Amino acid sequence: MGEMVSYRSNGGTSEGYLALPADGAGGPAVIVIQEWWGLVPHITSVAERFAEAGFVALAPDLYHGTSTTEPDHAGKLIMGLAMDQAARDIAGAADYLAERPEVTGKVGCVGFCAGGSLALWSATLSDRIVATAGFYPVLPWERMRPQWSNYAGKVAAIHCSEEDGTSAAEGVQAAQQAIQAAGGECTLHDYPGTRHAFFNDDRPEVFDQPAAASAWARTLELFRTRLG
């Protein structure tokens, strides 16, 4: 089981859920970014899955102690999220992981829903983050003002649900074009018949096991190839 830890965040501190490989061996690092619900059990379980796969995983608590199961409350939380603070928390998480003695490789970042956009954004915030995976990203890029040029030499994957417009969605296309224009790589993956949040096995009404398994395997392959 993992534990909550504190780490430096641009002169202040933040907290996150840290999960380590059970065998005590070192490995690459992955930042796991929450959905709009906050740092809920689904996200900590994803961090644990990465640890079981040999990664040092940290899920930052971007809401700083608040979470919810109510969509209306979640919408207010994500709309109220201060992007400058989120940027500091994510960059600080990358620095924290890079300094951990268990981390023997590079740092990647994965996120879901709103966190999918934040994960793709993360590589523009920190030189340490070299590979990203965004699951069904939804936040408009205007809220983040990403410096896409920082993607040079980095790689991203975007897992798209059919409900969100597949890889043809305007925001997905904009991200891919900007990343590639910066000299990075960006691969889009479509999952026909899926609904938004198809990876979330705590939501049986949308969870799609075959699509989730495929997206998970692709993400592990990306991170093992680029972070090890």
N, C-alpha and C positions, 0 to 999 in steps of 0.2 A: 504494500500500500504506500501511496505517496503521502506528502505532507505539505502544509502551507509554509511558505518561506517569505521573508522580506528581502528586497533588493533595492539598490540605489536607482533613482529615477530622476536624473537632471537636478541634482541638489537636494531632492527629497527622497521619499521611499515609496515603494509600492509592494503589493503582495501577489503571490501566485501559487498555484498548485504544482509542486515538483514531483515527478515520477522518475525513478532510476531503474535501470536494468537489474533484474533480480539476481543475476549471477555475479554482480559486482564488477563486471568488465566495463571498460570505457566504450564510448561510441560517439557518433555524431549527435547534434542537438536539434531539437524541433520545438518551436514556439507554437502553441495551440491557441487559436483565437476563438472566443466564445461567439455564439449566436446572440440575437437581441435579448434572450432571456437572462443572460449573465453567466456567471461561473456556476453552472448547475451540474448535477451528477453526470449527465451525458458527456459534458466536456471533460470532466475529470476522468471519466472512463476512457475517453479517446486518448488522453495523456497516458493512462495506464497501458493501453494497447500499444502505443509507440514504445513504451519502456519494455514491454514484453518482446517487441521486435528488435530490441537492441539500441534504442535511442534514449538520450537524456531529454525528457520532455518537461516543458514549463508552460502552464496555462495562466497567463496574467489575469488578475481580477480587475478588468477595466472599469467596472462599476463601483469598486472599492467597498465591498461588503453588501451590496444590494443585488438581489435576483428576484425573479418572478415566474409564475406559470400563467399569468393572465396576459393575453395579447395586447389589450389596451395599455396596460402598465408597461409592457415591453416596448411598445411603440413610443411612449413618452420617454423611457429611459434611453433608447437609442437616439432619439431626436435631441435629447438633452446632453448627449455625450460630447464633452469638450475635445475636439479633435487634436488640439495642441497637446493636451494632457495624455490622450491615447497614444500619440506619437512618441512622447517621452517614455511612457510605460513600455511600449513595444521595443524601442531602441534600448532601453535599460535592461529589458529581459534578454536581448541578444548579448549585451555586454556581460550580464551575470552568467549566462550559460557559457560563454567563451572562456570565462575565468574559472569555471568549475573544474576540479581535477579529473572528474570522470569523462569530460568531453575531450575526445581525441580527434574529432573531425571538425567540419564546418557547421554553420547554423542555417536551418531552414525554417519556414513558417507556413502553417496551414490554418485555414479558417473556414467558417460555415455561415451562410446567409450574410448578415451584415459583417460578420467576421471574415467571410470570404473576400470581401472588398478590402478590409483592413489587412488581411494577409498579403494580398497582391500589392497593396500600398507599402507594406513593411520593407520591401527591398529598396524602395526609394529613400527610406529613412536611416538605414544602417548599412555601412559597408560590410558588416559581418554577415548579413543575411544574403545568401547567394542563390537560394532556390525557394520557390513559393508554390503553394497549391491553394486555389480558391474554389470552394464548393458553392455553386449557385449564388455568386455575389450580387448584391442588390443596391448598395449605397451609391448615390451619384458621385462621380469623381470630383465634382465642383466643391463638395464639402471638404475634400482632402487636399486639393491643389498639389497632386503628386509631381515630383520632379522626375519624369520618366527617364531622363538621360542617365540616371543612376542605375538603370538596368543593364548597362553595357557589360557584357560577359556573364550575365546572370540568366536564370531560366525560370519559367513559370508554366504551370498547368492550370487550366480552368475546367472544372467539371460542371456541365450545364444541364439543367432539368428541362424537359419539354415544356412544362407549365410556364417557365420563365422566358420562353421564346427560343430555346436551344442556343447553339453557338452563334446564331444569326442575330441575337439580341444586340441592340445598339451599344450598350455599355460594354458588353463582352468584346465586340468588334473593335471598339475604341481602345480598350486595354491592349488587345493583341497587336494592333497596328502601332501603338505608341511604344510598346516594349520592343517590337522588332525594329522600329525606326531608331531606337536607342542602341541597337547592337546586341539585344538580348534574344532569347528564344522563348516562344510562347505556343504551347500546344493546347488545342481545344478538344474536349471530349463530350460527345452527346450521348444521352441515355434515353432512348425512345420510350414513351409511355410513362415517364416519371413525373412526379409532382415535386414542388419545392420542398426542400428538407428531406429528400429521399434517403439520406444517409442516417438520419436520426432514428435509431431503433427504440427510443423512448416515446415515439409518436407513431403508433401502429397504423393510423389512418393515412400516413404518407410514406412510411418506410417501405423501401423496395430492396429486398435482400440481394437479388442478383446484381442490380445496379450498384448497390453499396459495396458489395464484395469486389466488383470490377474496379470501382473508383479507388478503393483502399489498396488493391494490388498495384494499380498504376502509380499511386502516390508513394507507396513504399519503394517501388522500383526507381522513381525519380530521385527520391532522397538518398537511397543507397548508392545510386550512380554518381550523384553530384555532391554529396556531403561526406562520403567516406574517405 
